[in-house]
Amino acid sequence: MNSVYKINKGINKPIEFKGLKAQYIGYLGIGVILLLIVFAVLYISGANMFLCLGIIFILGTLLFMGVYKLSDTYGEHGLIKKLAKRSIPASLTGRTRKIFIHLKK
C-alpha cells in the first residue's frame, strides 16, 4: 500500500506578500491604521473631506513607497542588522590588565 505525502516546500522561508518580506508587512499594516486615525482626527476636527482625502492619499503613497523601498533595500533581516551595527563600538580601550590577570588564574 502506497502512501502519498504532501511536501511543504515553503518551510523556513520568510513570509512574503506582494513583494513585502517579513516584518515590513507589519510596518505597512501599522502605517495604514495610523493613516485611518489621522483621517478620523482631521475629519472630526472639521477639515474639508477632500482636503482630508488628499492628505491621506499623499501620506499613504509615501508610506507604501517607503516600506517597499525598505523591503527591497534591506530584505528580511537587513534593517535590524543595520540598526544593530550602530551599537558596535569602533574601538575598545583597555586601561588596565586586571581582566587578563583574572583569566590566567
N, C-alpha and C positions, 0 to 999 in steps of 0.2 A: 504494500500500500504506500503510495507516494503522498507526501505532504507538501503543500505549497505555502511558502512563507513569503510575505512581502518584505522587501528590503527598504528601510528608510535611509535614503541617500543624503538627506539633509541634516544628519546628526552632526553635532559640534560645529555647525555653521551659524554665523550671526543672523539675527532676524533682519530681513530686508523687505521694504515696502516701497515700491515705485522708485527705486534708486536710493532711498534713505536707509542708512545702516544703523543698527543697534540703538544707542541712546538718542540719536538725532530724531527718531520718531517721537520719543517723549518730549524733546525740546520743542518740536513743532506743535504737538498737542497742547502743551502748556502755553505756548505763544498764541494759539488760536483762542484758548479760553481767556487769556488776558485781553485779546482784542475784543472779544464779546463783552467783557466787563467794561472796557474803555468806551465801547459803543453805548452801552446802557447808561453809563455815567454822563456822557455827552448828551444823549437824548433826553434823559431825565432833567438835566440842568437847563434844558430849553433851547439847545442849539438846533439849527435847521437840520432836518433829516438828510438832505442831500449833502450838506457840509459834513455831517457825521459819516455818511457812506463814503464820501471822497477821502476823508482822513483814514478811515478804516481800510479802504481799498489800497491806499498808498502804503500804510503800515503793514498790511498783510502781504503785499507784493515784496516789500523789503524783507519781511520775516521769511517768506518762502525762499527768496534768492539767497539770503544769508545762511539759512540752515542747509540748503542744498550745497552751497559753496563749502561750508564746514565739513559736510559729509564727504564730498568729493576730495577735498584737500587732505583731511586727516584720517579718514577711514574709521574703522571700528574703534580702535583704542588710541589713535594718534593724538586727539585733543587732550585726553587725560595724561598721556606721556609728555606732551608739551607743557602742560601746567605743572607736572611733577618735576620737570627738568629745571624750572625756575628755582626750586628749593635746594638744588645741589650747589654747594659752595664751589667757588673757583679754585680755592686752595685751602689747605689745612695748616695751621700753625701750632707747633708743639713747643712750649716754653719750658717744659720740664721732662726729665727722663723717668719720672715716677711710674708711669704706666709700663714701661719696658722692664723695670726692676721687678714689679709685681708679676709680670708674665713669666719671668725666668724662674721664679720660685715654684 
